[in-house]
Amino acid sequence: MIFNFQRLFKNLKLQAFLGIGGILLFFRLFVNADGSLPLMIISDLLVLITAAALIIFLIESLNSMTLNPLSLVMNVGILNVILFCLITFSGSIFKLFFDNVSERIQNPGVLLYLAVFVYSFIIIGCMSYIFMVFKELYFLRQKRNVNVYFNTMIVFIFLASVTYILKDYPELSFIKNTFIIITIILIVINSLKISWIAFIVKKEKISLLILSVVISVLFVVNLINSTDSNLHSKIIYSFSPALSQLTTIIMLYGAIYFGILFFTVLFHLPTAEAFDRKAQEVSSLQYFSKLITEVLDFNDLADTITEIAVKLCNAHASWIVMKDDSDLKTIANKNIGFVDANLLNQFIFRSEKREKRYNTFFMKLEKFDGIEKLSEKYSNLAIAPLIAHNELKGYLVAAKKNELLFDEEDKNALDTFSDYASVAIENSRLLEESIEKERLEKELDVAREIQRKILPNKNPAIDNLNISSVFIPAFEVGGDYFDFFDLENGKFGFIIADVSGKGISAAFVMAEIKGIFESLTKVYESPKEILVKANNILKRTLDRKTFVSAAYGLIDFKSEVLKLSRAGHCPIILVRDGNVENIRPTGIGLGLNFSSKFVDSMEEIEIKLKENDTFVLFTDGITEAKNVDLEDFGDHHFERVLLESINENVDGIANKVMREITEFTKNTAQHDDITLVILKWKSAHNKGGEKI
């Protein structure tokens, strides 16, 4: 079980108060202290200790609450009203239940004494709470350590209360009088130390001014009534002379404190509005400093800016004008309609010079010819620029309805506030861009994963054919495509294609092409026929700006023949017997023409395969790779690398090509997708190959 030690601590204080009160009740019921000075002093000490225990408990309870000085003052006023009723009507209340209370007060019976005890405890409770409030108000907003002054006053209040019993001993009364005088002096000194007044707003100060007058009068009236020879005074004095004196001192303290408080508030009133304004500026800037580092929606941020601007300048309306290319856009209008804001924008920025102002300026609407069109009669405007990274992003506009003008303080406040607002708006914009970038990156991750699954994850293992492939997109995804098809009757198909453009749009077309060729290769065998059918299908999906270059080949392992067609793609390189040959069957790109011209241009050739024939299929990302001087890698460089590495296996050839390209293009960014497919024929027969 977990104990709440703070609550337990409070309960102990309450238990201490009740325990001491019980001891006091027992002492007064069973010990006759009349005529014995030591016993009377012990009785008074028990009373004061009981009051002290209650004060400590109340202070501890109050520490867990949010202190509002105006509420504390109001509570003191309510308690004074209760005390006034008790003091005024105590005689009538007691006479309802007891006869001859004044005569019996010195020798009360048990019932009367219990009534006196309860009444006195109510007074102790009221005095304890009032004293606790004085203590809290004394230390509220204090910037220096002033404990010694208050603690000294407590000591002398205690001494003045205890020694009040010496009233009946004339030869010792000077001690009582000395302590009382010193206590009053300390009360006056401590009452002058009021620091919290400056931190409340003008409206609260006006309320406090009225309350201080009322409460001062109540303290004085209660003080006068409690010093009369009425039943209240007799009851309290008979119960405890120390309590009687303590009550008098606290009431005197209240009269002095609230009297001084009245004049203090009165002197603060002329500067209250200026102080409230400065406090509003500081709190607004502090709040905005916090907003700069927080994640905020742009619209919420803009609404907050205009809301604070209205309070900051005592304006009636505010809105933001953002620059959108050559246009001005109104957003976050506060207390003004879009129509009115746009009408005023036309008046403010009808001069091109005003659109380029980088400092806060004021405008009167006397010369505004469209003022009759406004739903509200605005009279003055303040316009502050919103600048980020030395670039004008827009304006913050504040408007007043009355004839009061914006002054220099308004200008300074708006200048400072608009700087913070500019930073906050820029941060919010960058945040939105960052979120959008993150979203796009996630989409690209998905597209990259899809493309990875579309392209072959490994090269086919075929006895008569060694295959190697490389694909490097210029961006996260690319528009190059290659694939292999294991067909029936000992035949093998392969394709390479290049979609015009780059990035996601090209990748989507590439994905569609894969589906098309996957389907066509299961129905048709001829490379030419497959490319013609693919062109017809793409007619429904490709726009005029998009086309696809492709080359499709079919190898018949039984006859050792390669059939090949090309649709506007790079030539297929054949390396045979130490020579390089560029094979260029005629044909235009897919999507460039959908008439019979496409069919007529398409050529299908056959090549009789020979041992170690090496076919290289590639996209122009290889030959057009550029160095720092913007020179192309080129066909000759590419063919030279192929010849130098022809005796290696296909993976060795591919690695050699990619190393050369990397070395050639170092310190430059890749600008196009790179795809390389190498096929080397390994036949069991040693027959001469010929091109048919």
N, C-alpha and C positions, 0 to 999 in steps of 0.2 A: 504493500500500500504506500502511495506517495503522499506525503503530508504537505499542505500548503502552509509553510512556516510564516509567511507574511500575515495570513489570516490568524494563525495561532498567536502571533505576536500581538496583534490587535486585541484578541480575546483576553490575553493576559492583562493588558492595560485596563480593559473593561472590568475584568475580575478584580484587579487591584482597587479600582474605584469603588466597586460594590462592597469589597471586603472592608476597606477603610470606613465606608459609610456605615456598615454593620457594626464595626467597632465603636464608631461615634454614637450610634443609637444605643448600644449596650451601656457605654460609659455614662451617657446622659440619663438613662433610665435608672441605673443602679448605683451611681456614684453622686453624692450630693456635694457639688463644688461650691455652693454658696458660702461666701465668707472666707474661702481658702484661695489665696492668690495663686499658689502653684497649681492647684487643681483646675482653676479657671484658665490659666495659661495653657495647660495640657489640653483642655477642651477646645480652646481656640485654635491651637496648633492642629488638632485633629480636623477641625473644620477647614482650615487653609490647605492642609494636605489633601483632603477630599476634593476640594476645588482644583488643586494642582493636578491630581490624578485624572480628573475629568477633562481638564484643558489638554493634557498630554494625549489622552485618548482621542479627543476631537481633532487635534492637530494631525495625528497619525491617520485618522480617517480622511481628513481633507486632502492629505498628500496624494491619495490615489485618485483624486478628481482633478478635472481641468479648472483652474482658478479663473474666475471672471470677477474682477473687482466690483463691477456694478452690481452683480448678484449678491456679493458679500455685504455691500452697503445696504442693499434692499433688505436683506435678512436682519441686519442690525435695526433698521427702521421698524420692521414687523415686531421684533422682540421689545422694542421701546413701547410700542402700542400695547403689547401684552403686559409689560411692567406698569404702564399707566393705569390699565384696568385693575391689576392686582392691588396697586397702591391705593387707588381711589375707592375700590369696592371691597377691600379686604375686611373692613369692619362689618359691613352688611353681610358678607358671606359667613363670617364666624358667628355672628349673632343669630343666624338661622339655626345653628346646631348647639351653641353653647350660650349660657347666661353669664353676665358679669365677667366677660372675657378680660377686660382691663384690670379688674381687681384680682382675678385668678391667675393672671399671666405669670406672677412670680412663683406661685405654688400650684401648678396645673396638675390635674389628675392624669391618669395614663392616656385616656382618650384625647384629652385636649393637647397633651404633649405630643402624641402621635400626629395630630393635625398640624401643630406648630412645626414638627419635624418635616412633614411632607411639604408644607408651605415654604419652609426655609430651603429645602432641597430644590424646589422649583426656582427660587431666587438664585441659588448657587449655580444651577444649570444655565440660567439666562446670563448671569455675570461671566461664567466660564466661556460661553460661546462668544459673547461680545469681546472679551479679552483676547480670545483666540483670533478673532477677526482683526483686531488691532495689530496683533503680532504678524499675521499674514500680510496685511497691507503695509506694515512697516518694512518688511524685507522684500516685498514685491518690486522687481526691476531694479533693486539696489546693485550698483556696480562696484561698491567698496565693501570691505568688511566692517560692519557697524554693530556687530554682536555685543561689544563691550558696553555700548550706550544702553541698549535695550535690557541687557542682563542686569546692569546697575540699577535701572529703574525698577525691575522686578524685585530686586533685593530690598529696595527702600519701600516699595508698596507692601511687601511682606512685613517689614519692620514697623511701618506706620500702622498696619492693621493689628499686629500683635500687641503693640504698645498702647493701643486705644483703650485697653482695660485700665491703664493708669489714669484715666479720666477721673476716677473716684479717689485718686491720691494726689491732692494738690501739690505736694512737695516734689512729686515726680512727673508732673504734667509737662514740664519743659522738654522732657525726652520725646514725648508724643508729638508735641508741637514742632520740634526740630525735624523729626522724620517726615512729618506732613509737609512742611515747607520745602524740604529738599525733594520730596516726591513730586510736588507740583512743578517745581523748576525743571526736573527731569522730564516730566510729561510734556511741558511746553517745548523743550529742546527736541525731544523725539517726534513730536507732532509736526515740527518744521521739516523733518526729513521725509518728504513725500516725493518719490521718484516715478511712480507709475502714472501720474496724471498725463505726462507728455506722450504716453503710448496709447491713449484712447482717442477715438475719433470725435469730431465736433459734436455730432448728435448725442453721443454718450456724455460729453462734457456738459451739454445743456441739461440733460437729465440729471446728471450728478450735481449740478448747481442747485437745482430745485430740491433734490433729496437732502443735500447738506444743510439747507436752511431748515427744512422740516425736522430732520433728525436732531439738529442742534437745539431747536426749541423743545423737542420732546425730552432730550437729556436734561435741559435746564429745569423744565417743569417737574420731571420725575425727581431731580435732585432736591428741588425745593420741597416737594411733597414728602420725600423720605426723611427730611430733617425736621419736619414738624412732629409734634407729640401726638401723632395719630396712632391708630392701632398697628399699622404696618411697622412703623418704627419701633414700637414697644415689642412686637413679636420678634423681629429680627434681633434687636438688642438683647432681649431676654434669652434668645437661643444662643447668640454668640456676638459679643461686642466686636470681635475681629471681623465677622461677616458684615456687620453694620457699617464698619469703617471701610471695608473692601468695596461694598456696594456704593458708598459715597464717592470713593476715589475713582472707581470705574466710570461712574456717571459724570464726574468732573472731567475725567480723561476724554469721554465722548464729547462733552460740550466744547472742550478746548480743541480737540482734533478736528471735529466737523466745522467749527468756526474757522479754523485756519484753512481747512480744505475748501471752504466757500471762497475765500479770497484768492487762494492759489488757482482754483478753476477759473475764477473771474479774470485773473491776469493772463491766463492761457488762452482764453477765448479769441482775442483778436488774431492770434497766430495759428489758431486751430485749423483753419481751412488750408493755409499754406503747408502746415505740417502734414495734414492728411494727403495733400497732393504729392508731396515729396515721398511720403510713405508708400503711396500708390505706385509712384514711379519706381521706387526701389524694389517693391514686391513684384511688380511686373517684370522688371529686368531679371530679378532672381528666378522668377518662374520661367522666363524665356531662356535663361541660361540652362535651366534644367531641360527644357524642351529640345534644345539643340542636340543634346546627347541621347535623346530618346527616340524610339521608333514611333512615328506618328503618320497617320493617313494625311495626305496633302490637304484634302478638303476640311478635315477637322482642324488642322493647323491654321489654315487660312481663316476659318471662322473664329478661332481663338485670337488671332492677330487683330481682327476688326473689333472684336468684343473688348479687348484690352485698350485699343486705341480710343474707343468711345469714352471709357473711364479715365484714361490718361489725360485727355484734353477737355474733359467736361463737354464733349460734343454730343450731338443728338443722333448722328448717323456716321457710318464709316463703310468703306468698301475698298477692294484692291483692284487695280487695273494692271493686267499682265500684258506684256508685249508678245504678240503671236505673229511672227514674221513682220509684215508691214501693218498689221492690224492691232487694235487694242481690245482686250477681252476683259469684261467685268466679272469678278468672282467674289464670293463670300460677302455679299452686301448685308450690312447690319442696320436694321431700322430704316431701310430705304428700299424701294422697289427697283427692279432692273430697269424699267422704263425711265424713271427719274435719274438713276445713276448714269445711264447711257446718254441722256440729254445733257447732263452736267459734264460728262466726259467730252462731248463734242464742243462744249464751250471752253473747257479747260485746255484742250489740246488742238484747238483749231489752228493754232500757230505751230509751225514745224519747230520753231525754236524752243517752245515749251516742252515738246516731246524729248528734247535732248538736255533738259536741265538736270543737274546732278546735285542740287541742294534744295532744302525745303523752302517752299514759297507759299504766300497767302493770296487769296483772291476774294474780292467782294462781288456779289451778284447784282450790283446796281445796273450794270450795263448788259446783263444777260437778257436778250430779247425774247427768250423762250420760257421766261419764269412763270408765265400764266399756264404753261402746259404741265408744270410740276404739281403733283398731288399734295406736297408739303411746301411751305414757303421758307426755303433755306436762304440765309443771308450771307454767310461767310464760309470759305473753304480753306483748308490747309492741305497741301500736297507734299508728301515726302517721298523721295526716290528710293527704290529698292535696288541696291547695287551689290553684285556678287562677282568676285574676280575682276574688278574694274569694268564690269559690263552691266549696263542698265537693263534690269529684268522687268521693271514695272514701277507702279506707284501705289502708295498707301494714301487714301484720301479720307479726310475727316470733315464733317459739315455741321454747322450750327444754324439753328432756326432764329434765335433772338438776335438782337443788335449788338451783343457783346462780341468783341473782336478776339481773334487769336493773338496772343502776345508773345514776347520773346521767350518766356518760360515754356510756352506750348511748343515753340520752334525747337528749343533745346531738347525738350522731352521727346518730341517726334523724331528729331535727328538721331538721338541715341537709340530709341526704340526701333526705328526703321533699320538701323544697322543690325541689331539682333534679329529682327524679323527676316531680313535678307539672308542672313546665315542660316536661319531655321528653314526658310523656304528652299534654299539651295540644298541643304542637307536632305530635306524631304524628297526633292527631285532626284538627287543622287541615289537615295534609298530606293525610290521607285524603279530607277534604271537598274540598280543592282538586283532587285527582285525580278525584274523582267529578264535580265541577263541570266539569272539563275534558272528561271523557268525555261528559257530557250536552251540553256545548257542541258537541262534534264530532257527536253524534247530531242536534242541532238544525241544524247546518250541512247535514247530509245531508238532513234533512226540508225545510229551506228551499230547497235546490237542487231537491228533488223537486217541491215546490209551485210553484217558479218555472217548471218544465217543464210542470206541469199547467195553469196559467193561460195564456191567450194571450200570446205574447211581443210581438205587435204587433196593432194594430186592422186589421180588414179594409178594403180599399180598394174601395168600391162607388160607382158613378156617381150613383145616386139617393139615397144615404144616407151621411151623414157620421157617423163614430163616434169617441168618445173614452172612455177608461176609466182609472180610478185604483183601485189596491188598496194599502192600508197596513195591515199586521197590527199588532195591539196588542202581540204578543209576537214571537218569532222566526218563528213560523208562525201561521197563522190558520185560521178555519173558514168564511170567506166564499168564495163561488165565483161566477164568471161565465164565460160562454163564448159563442161564436158558431158557427153551423152553416150552411155553404153547401150548400143542398139542391138537388134536381133541380127541373126545370120552373120555373125563375126564382123560386124561393122562398128565404127566408133566415130562419133561426131564431136566437133568442138567449135566454139564461137568466141569472137572478141568484138566488143562494141563500145562506142564512145558517144554519149549523149551531149549535145551542145549545151554549153553552160556548166555551172558548177553548183555545189551545195545541195540543199535539201530538194529543190525542185527537180534537179537532174537525177537525184537518187530515187525519187518517186517514179520517174519515167523508166529508170533502169530496172526497178522492181517489176514494173508492168512488162517490160521486154522479156524478163526472165520467164514470166508466166506464159507469154506468147510462144517463145521458142521451146519451152518445156512441152507445150501442147502440140506444136507443129511437128516436132521431130518424131513424135509417136505415130503420126499419120503420113507424113511425106518423107522421102529419102533424098531427093535431089536438092542440093544446096541452093540452086537458082529458084526452084519452086518454093522452097521455104522462105527465102528472102522476099519473093513477090507476095506470098500470102501474108507475111508479117507486115509489109507496107500497106496492104489493103486494110488490115485490122487497125493499124495505127492511125488511119485516116480519121477515125472517130474520136481520137483522144489528143493527138498532137496539135498545138496551135501553129500558126504560120512562122513563129520565131524559133521553133524547136525542130530539130532534125536529129537523126541518129546515123552515124557511120558504123558499118559492121562488116565482118568477114566470117563466112561459115565454111567449114571444111568437113569432108566425110572420108574416112579411111576404110578401105575394104582389105581386111587382113588376108583373105584368101587370094585375091588377085594382086595384092600389094600395090594398090592404086589409091591415089589421093584425088578426090574431086573438090574443087574450090570455086567459090563465088565471092564477089566483093561488092559492097554497096557504099562506095565513096570513102572507104577506109584507107588507112596507111597501107603501103605495099607490104606483102608478106615476103620476108627475106628467106632465101634458101641458100644455105652454105653447103657446097658439094665440091669435093676434091680440091679444097683450098681456094675456091672461088665463091664470090658473093653475087647472087642474082636477085633482083627485085621483081617479084611476080605481081603483075597489076591487071587482073581481069577487069574488064570495063564494068561500070555500074555506078549509078548515082545514089546519094544517101537516102535512107528511109525517111519518108515524110516530106521530101522536097517536091515530089511529083506523084500524083495518083492516077495518071492517065496511062495509056498504052506505051507512052514514051519510056516509062520506067521499066516496063517489061522488055522493050526492044533494046534498051541500053544494057540490060543485065547479061553477063557472060558467065558461062560455067566451063572451067578447064579441068583437064585430067593430067596428073603427073605420075609417071611410073616411078615407084620408090626404089631407092638404091641404099645400100649399106652406109650407115653414118650420115644419111641426109639429115640436116638440121634445119627445121623450120622455126622462124622467129616471128611471132605476132606481137604487135605493140601498139600503144596509142601515142599521139603526138606529144604527150607530156614528157617523153624521153628525148626526142630529137629537138624539141623546142625549149628544153630546160636552159635557163640563162645564168650567166655568171655576172660578176659585179659590173662588167663593161657592157652588159645587155647583149652579149654574143650567144648564139644558140649552140647547144651541144652538137647538133648537126648530124646528117646522115653519114658523112664520111668518118667522123669520129666514132660513131656507133658501129659501123661496119668494120673498122679497124680493130676495135675491142673484141668483136665477135670472132674475127679471124685469129687474133692472138690467143684466144682461150678455147678454140674449137676442139682441141684434143682433150679438154676436161669434160667431166660429166655435166649434165644439164644444170644441176644446182651450182656447180663451180662457175659455169658461164654466166648464170644469172647474178651470182654474187660479184663477179668481176665487173659486169655492166653497172650494177648499182654502186659499187665503190668508185668507179670512174665518174659517174654522174654526181655523186656526193662531193667528190674532190673538185669537180669542175664548178659546181654551184655553191661552194662554201661561202658563208657570209651573205647569202641571198635567200629570200623566202621562196618556197615552192609555189608556183603560180598555176599549175595544172595537175590533174590526176595522172599518176604513172601506173601503167599496167604492162606487164611483160609476161608472155607465155612462150616457152621453148619446148619443142618436141624433137627428139632425136630417134630416127628409125634404126632398129636393130633387127635385121632379117637373117633367117637361117639360110637363105639362098643368096648366092653371090651373082646377081644378074645386073647387067647394065641398066641404068635408068635413063629414060628419055622423056622429054616433054612432048605431049601430044597436042 
